[in-house]
């Protein structure tokens, strides 16, 4: 599978909280960055790219929308 690490640190949320909020508010499932090491805490999440191009693009748009509306 292919994955990407997304920097959502502008939100000021922990990786875990960012993952939970993205799921509840934007219906985007991702893994908290701190699951993959302490260096990725502080607003990083991992997304899967193993989907259709349209689904990945829509998920990315939702992440950007969330980050812009929650910028600290």
N, CA, C and O atoms as CSV, one atom per row, in Angstrom:
chain,resi,resn,atom,element,x,y,z
A,1,UNK,N,N,0.837,-1.187,0.000
A,1,UNK,CA,C,0.000,0.000,0.000
A,1,UNK,C,C,0.878,1.246,0.000
A,1,UNK,O,O,2.051,1.189,0.371
A,2,UNK,N,N,0.318,2.342,-0.407
A,2,UNK,CA,C,1.025,3.613,-0.445
A,2,UNK,C,C,0.380,4.569,0.554
A,2,UNK,O,O,-0.842,4.645,0.673
A,3,UNK,N,N,1.239,5.294,1.265
A,3,UNK,CA,C,0.781,6.213,2.296
A,3,UNK,C,C,1.495,7.551,2.153
A,3,UNK,O,O,2.556,7.648,1.538
A,4,UNK,N,N,0.886,8.575,2.735
A,4,UNK,CA,C,1.513,9.890,2.799
A,4,UNK,C,C,1.339,10.424,4.211
A,4,UNK,O,O,0.320,10.184,4.859
A,5,UNK,N,N,2.337,11.143,4.675
A,5,UNK,CA,C,2.254,11.838,5.952
A,5,UNK,C,C,1.827,13.271,5.652
A,5,UNK,O,O,2.444,13.956,4.836
A,6,UNK,N,N,0.770,13.710,6.317
A,6,UNK,CA,C,0.220,15.045,6.104
A,6,UNK,C,C,0.487,15.902,7.334
A,6,UNK,O,O,0.226,15.483,8.462
A,7,UNK,N,N,1.005,17.096,7.110
A,7,UNK,CA,C,1.313,18.027,8.196
A,7,UNK,C,C,0.102,18.906,8.485
A,7,UNK,O,O,-0.241,19.788,7.697
A,8,UNK,N,N,-0.533,18.660,9.606
A,8,UNK,CA,C,-1.668,19.472,10.034
A,8,UNK,C,C,-1.334,20.272,11.275
A,8,UNK,O,O,-2.223,20.641,12.042
A,9,UNK,N,N,-0.055,20.541,11.473
A,9,UNK,CA,C,0.389,21.199,12.708
A,9,UNK,C,C,-0.175,22.609,12.873
A,9,UNK,O,O,-0.243,23.121,13.990
A,10,UNK,N,N,-0.582,23.243,11.766
A,10,UNK,CA,C,-1.166,24.597,11.871
A,10,UNK,C,C,-2.452,24.605,12.685
A,10,UNK,O,O,-2.886,25.660,13.147
A,11,UNK,N,N,-3.064,23.444,12.865
A,11,UNK,CA,C,-4.301,23.374,13.640
A,11,UNK,C,C,-4.039,23.489,15.135
A,11,UNK,O,O,-4.939,23.838,15.899
A,12,UNK,N,N,-2.820,23.201,15.553
A,12,UNK,CA,C,-2.500,23.214,16.972
A,12,UNK,C,C,-2.986,21.984,17.717
A,12,UNK,O,O,-2.879,21.921,18.942
A,13,UNK,N,N,-3.518,21.007,16.996
A,13,UNK,CA,C,-4.036,19.790,17.605
A,13,UNK,C,C,-2.964,18.709,17.659
A,13,UNK,O,O,-2.042,18.691,16.843
A,14,UNK,N,N,-3.095,17.815,18.623
A,14,UNK,CA,C,-2.224,16.641,18.636
A,14,UNK,C,C,-2.602,15.761,17.452
A,14,UNK,O,O,-3.683,15.907,16.881
A,15,UNK,N,N,-1.730,14.871,17.097
A,15,UNK,CA,C,-2.006,13.963,15.985
A,15,UNK,C,C,-3.257,13.139,16.243
A,15,UNK,O,O,-4.082,12.947,15.349
A,16,UNK,N,N,-3.388,12.661,17.455
A,16,UNK,CA,C,-4.545,11.836,17.800
A,16,UNK,C,C,-5.843,12.644,17.713
A,16,UNK,O,O,-6.830,12.175,17.146
A,17,UNK,N,N,-5.842,13.851,18.272
A,17,UNK,CA,C,-7.046,14.678,18.225
A,17,UNK,C,C,-7.374,15.097,16.797
A,17,UNK,O,O,-8.543,15.144,16.413
A,18,UNK,N,N,-6.349,15.399,16.014
A,18,UNK,CA,C,-6.568,15.747,14.611
A,18,UNK,C,C,-7.242,14.592,13.874
A,18,UNK,O,O,-8.182,14.808,13.109
A,19,UNK,N,N,-6.772,13.383,14.098
A,19,UNK,CA,C,-7.380,12.207,13.459
A,19,UNK,C,C,-8.842,12.060,13.856
A,19,UNK,O,O,-9.696,11.816,13.003
A,20,UNK,N,N,-9.134,12.205,15.139
A,20,UNK,CA,C,-10.509,12.070,15.625
A,20,UNK,C,C,-11.410,13.162,15.052
A,20,UNK,O,O,-12.537,12.890,14.638
A,21,UNK,N,N,-10.908,14.399,15.028
A,21,UNK,CA,C,-11.700,15.514,14.517
A,21,UNK,C,C,-11.927,15.415,13.010
A,21,UNK,O,O,-13.010,15.743,12.525
A,22,UNK,N,N,-10.920,14.970,12.271
A,22,UNK,CA,C,-11.105,14.783,10.826
A,22,UNK,C,C,-12.178,13.739,10.551
A,22,UNK,O,O,-12.977,13.891,9.626
A,23,UNK,N,N,-12.195,12.698,11.342
A,23,UNK,CA,C,-13.198,11.655,11.153
A,23,UNK,C,C,-14.592,12.174,11.492
A,23,UNK,O,O,-15.533,11.967,10.726
A,24,UNK,N,N,-14.730,12.843,12.627
A,24,UNK,CA,C,-16.066,13.271,13.048
A,24,UNK,C,C,-16.592,14.467,12.248
A,24,UNK,O,O,-17.786,14.535,11.959
A,25,UNK,N,N,-15.725,15.399,11.893
A,25,UNK,CA,C,-16.185,16.611,11.214
A,25,UNK,C,C,-16.174,16.517,9.685
A,25,UNK,O,O,-17.037,17.079,9.010
A,26,UNK,N,N,-15.178,15.795,9.155
A,26,UNK,CA,C,-15.015,15.775,7.700
A,26,UNK,C,C,-15.216,14.382,7.080
A,26,UNK,O,O,-15.188,14.228,5.859
A,27,UNK,N,N,-15.416,13.390,7.926
A,27,UNK,CA,C,-15.579,12.003,7.480
A,27,UNK,C,C,-14.367,11.516,6.693
A,27,UNK,O,O,-14.492,10.837,5.675
A,28,UNK,N,N,-13.183,11.888,7.200
A,28,UNK,CA,C,-11.919,11.450,6.617
A,28,UNK,C,C,-11.208,10.593,7.658
A,28,UNK,O,O,-10.891,11.066,8.749
A,29,UNK,N,N,-10.961,9.339,7.318
A,29,UNK,CA,C,-10.265,8.432,8.224
A,29,UNK,C,C,-8.772,8.480,7.941
A,29,UNK,O,O,-8.342,8.362,6.793
A,30,UNK,N,N,-7.990,8.655,8.995
A,30,UNK,CA,C,-6.536,8.665,8.873
A,30,UNK,C,C,-5.954,8.159,10.184
A,30,UNK,O,O,-6.659,8.052,11.187
A,31,UNK,N,N,-4.693,7.856,10.167
A,31,UNK,CA,C,-4.009,7.356,11.362
A,31,UNK,C,C,-3.208,8.484,11.994
A,31,UNK,O,O,-2.553,9.250,11.287
A,32,UNK,N,N,-3.251,8.595,13.323
A,32,UNK,CA,C,-2.454,9.634,13.981
A,32,UNK,C,C,-0.966,9.406,13.758
A,32,UNK,O,O,-0.479,8.277,13.820
A,33,UNK,N,N,-0.263,10.486,13.502
A,33,UNK,CA,C,1.167,10.381,13.226
A,33,UNK,C,C,1.967,9.779,14.353
A,33,UNK,O,O,2.939,9.067,14.102
A,34,UNK,N,N,1.582,10.048,15.607
A,34,UNK,CA,C,2.376,9.553,16.727
A,34,UNK,C,C,2.370,8.033,16.835
A,34,UNK,O,O,3.174,7.462,17.572
A,35,UNK,N,N,1.471,7.372,16.107
A,35,UNK,CA,C,1.479,5.916,16.034
A,35,UNK,C,C,2.763,5.425,15.371
A,35,UNK,O,O,3.188,4.294,15.605
A,36,UNK,N,N,3.375,6.259,14.555
A,36,UNK,CA,C,4.554,5.883,13.789
A,36,UNK,C,C,5.826,6.520,14.330
A,36,UNK,O,O,6.857,6.515,13.658
A,37,UNK,N,N,5.761,7.058,15.520
A,37,UNK,CA,C,6.939,7.629,16.165
A,37,UNK,C,C,6.635,8.981,16.774
A,37,UNK,O,O,5.812,9.741,16.264
A,38,UNK,N,N,7.304,9.266,17.859
A,38,UNK,CA,C,7.072,10.503,18.603
A,38,UNK,C,C,7.324,11.753,17.751
A,38,UNK,O,O,6.703,12.790,17.981
A,39,UNK,N,N,8.209,11.664,16.794
A,39,UNK,CA,C,8.536,12.813,15.946
A,39,UNK,C,C,7.333,13.271,15.115
A,39,UNK,O,O,7.293,14.414,14.662
A,40,UNK,N,N,6.355,12.382,14.916
A,40,UNK,CA,C,5.190,12.727,14.106
A,40,UNK,C,C,3.977,13.135,14.941
A,40,UNK,O,O,2.870,13.233,14.412
A,41,UNK,N,N,4.173,13.376,16.246
A,41,UNK,CA,C,3.096,13.938,17.043
A,41,UNK,C,C,3.059,15.434,16.769
A,41,UNK,O,O,3.999,15.979,16.191
A,42,UNK,N,N,2.013,16.087,17.166
A,42,UNK,CA,C,1.943,17.522,16.939
A,42,UNK,C,C,1.254,17.876,15.642
A,42,UNK,O,O,1.592,18.874,15.005
A,43,UNK,N,N,0.280,17.055,15.242
A,43,UNK,CA,C,-0.526,17.434,14.101
A,43,UNK,C,C,-0.228,16.720,12.806
A,43,UNK,O,O,-0.665,17.173,11.748
A,44,UNK,N,N,0.491,15.633,12.846
A,44,UNK,CA,C,0.738,14.860,11.625
A,44,UNK,C,C,-0.205,13.662,11.588
A,44,UNK,O,O,-0.481,13.042,12.615
A,45,UNK,N,N,-0.693,13.349,10.398
A,45,UNK,CA,C,-1.518,12.164,10.201
A,45,UNK,C,C,-1.018,11.409,8.978
A,45,UNK,O,O,-0.364,11.974,8.102
A,46,UNK,N,N,-1.342,10.120,8.939
A,46,UNK,CA,C,-0.982,9.303,7.784
A,46,UNK,C,C,-2.254,8.962,7.035
A,46,UNK,O,O,-3.226,8.485,7.621
A,47,UNK,N,N,-2.239,9.210,5.737
A,47,UNK,CA,C,-3.380,8.865,4.895
A,47,UNK,C,C,-2.965,7.774,3.916
A,47,UNK,O,O,-1.803,7.674,3.524
A,48,UNK,N,N,-3.928,6.975,3.539
A,48,UNK,CA,C,-3.696,5.939,2.544
A,48,UNK,C,C,-3.981,6.497,1.160
A,48,UNK,O,O,-4.940,7.242,0.958
A,49,UNK,N,N,-3.140,6.128,0.223
A,49,UNK,CA,C,-3.325,6.533,-1.165
A,49,UNK,C,C,-3.841,5.371,-2.007
A,49,UNK,O,O,-3.885,5.455,-3.234
A,50,UNK,N,N,-4.234,4.274,-1.331
A,50,UNK,CA,C,-4.693,3.065,-2.010
A,50,UNK,C,C,-6.194,3.141,-2.272
A,50,UNK,O,O,-6.971,2.327,-1.773
A,51,UNK,N,N,-6.574,4.111,-3.046
A,51,UNK,CA,C,-7.969,4.322,-3.412
A,51,UNK,C,C,-7.984,4.978,-4.788
A,51,UNK,O,O,-6.934,5.210,-5.388
A,52,UNK,N,N,-9.157,5.267,-5.267
A,52,UNK,CA,C,-9.228,5.924,-6.577
A,52,UNK,C,C,-8.665,7.338,-6.485
A,52,UNK,O,O,-8.667,7.950,-5.417
A,53,UNK,N,N,-8.190,7.840,-7.597
A,53,UNK,CA,C,-7.659,9.204,-7.625
A,53,UNK,C,C,-8.704,10.214,-7.150
A,53,UNK,O,O,-8.374,11.160,-6.435
A,54,UNK,N,N,-9.951,10.016,-7.543
A,54,UNK,CA,C,-11.018,10.936,-7.137
A,54,UNK,C,C,-11.239,10.916,-5.628
A,54,UNK,O,O,-11.430,11.963,-5.010
A,55,UNK,N,N,-11.214,9.728,-5.040
A,55,UNK,CA,C,-11.405,9.626,-3.587
A,55,UNK,C,C,-10.242,10.254,-2.824
A,55,UNK,O,O,-10.453,10.937,-1.822
A,56,UNK,N,N,-9.025,10.026,-3.290
A,56,UNK,CA,C,-7.854,10.623,-2.635
A,56,UNK,C,C,-7.911,12.146,-2.752
A,56,UNK,O,O,-7.647,12.854,-1.780
A,57,UNK,N,N,-8.252,12.646,-3.927
A,57,UNK,CA,C,-8.346,14.099,-4.126
A,57,UNK,C,C,-9.420,14.705,-3.229
A,57,UNK,O,O,-9.205,15.766,-2.642
A,58,UNK,N,N,-10.564,14.053,-3.115
A,58,UNK,CA,C,-11.638,14.562,-2.253
A,58,UNK,C,C,-11.208,14.550,-0.786
A,58,UNK,O,O,-11.472,15.503,-0.053
A,59,UNK,N,N,-10.554,13.487,-0.365
A,59,UNK,CA,C,-10.051,13.424,1.013
A,59,UNK,C,C,-9.059,14.532,1.297
A,59,UNK,O,O,-9.096,15.144,2.365
A,60,UNK,N,N,-8.181,14.791,0.361
A,60,UNK,CA,C,-7.196,15.863,0.530
A,60,UNK,C,C,-7.875,17.229,0.590
A,60,UNK,O,O,-7.483,18.079,1.389
A,61,UNK,N,N,-8.878,17.443,-0.238
A,61,UNK,CA,C,-9.635,18.707,-0.187
A,61,UNK,C,C,-10.273,18.891,1.187
A,61,UNK,O,O,-10.260,19.992,1.737
A,62,UNK,N,N,-10.823,17.831,1.731
A,62,UNK,CA,C,-11.454,17.910,3.048
A,62,UNK,C,C,-10.433,18.200,4.146
A,62,UNK,O,O,-10.715,18.959,5.073
A,63,UNK,N,N,-9.262,17.603,4.043
A,63,UNK,CA,C,-8.202,17.863,5.030
A,63,UNK,C,C,-7.783,19.324,4.962
A,63,UNK,O,O,-7.625,19.970,5.998
A,64,UNK,N,N,-7.603,19.851,3.762
A,64,UNK,CA,C,-7.214,21.256,3.591
A,64,UNK,C,C,-8.293,22.177,4.154
A,64,UNK,O,O,-7.987,23.140,4.859
A,65,UNK,N,N,-9.551,21.884,3.844
A,65,UNK,CA,C,-10.665,22.693,4.359
A,65,UNK,C,C,-10.659,22.693,5.886
A,65,UNK,O,O,-10.823,23.741,6.510
A,66,UNK,N,N,-10.471,21.531,6.480
A,66,UNK,CA,C,-10.417,21.433,7.928
A,66,UNK,C,C,-9.260,22.242,8.482
A,66,UNK,O,O,-9.437,23.007,9.430
A,67,UNK,N,N,-8.079,22.083,7.903
A,67,UNK,CA,C,-6.883,22.781,8.390
A,67,UNK,C,C,-7.055,24.296,8.287
A,67,UNK,O,O,-6.657,25.027,9.194
A,68,UNK,N,N,-7.637,24.765,7.202
A,68,UNK,CA,C,-7.834,26.204,7.029
A,68,UNK,C,C,-8.824,26.757,8.046
A,68,UNK,O,O,-8.646,27.868,8.544
A,69,UNK,N,N,-9.856,25.995,8.356
A,69,UNK,CA,C,-10.867,26.495,9.288
A,69,UNK,C,C,-10.468,26.305,10.753
A,69,UNK,O,O,-11.107,26.869,11.641
A,70,UNK,N,N,-9.425,25.521,11.015
A,70,UNK,CA,C,-8.978,25.270,12.384
A,70,UNK,C,C,-7.550,25.784,12.640
A,70,UNK,O,O,-6.927,25.415,13.636
A,71,UNK,N,N,-7.046,26.619,11.755
A,71,UNK,CA,C,-5.678,27.120,11.930
A,71,UNK,C,C,-5.567,27.889,13.247
A,71,UNK,O,O,-6.382,28.756,13.561
A,72,UNK,N,N,-4.537,27.539,13.994
A,72,UNK,CA,C,-4.328,28.180,15.309
A,72,UNK,C,C,-3.716,29.555,15.141
A,72,UNK,O,O,-3.467,30.245,16.129
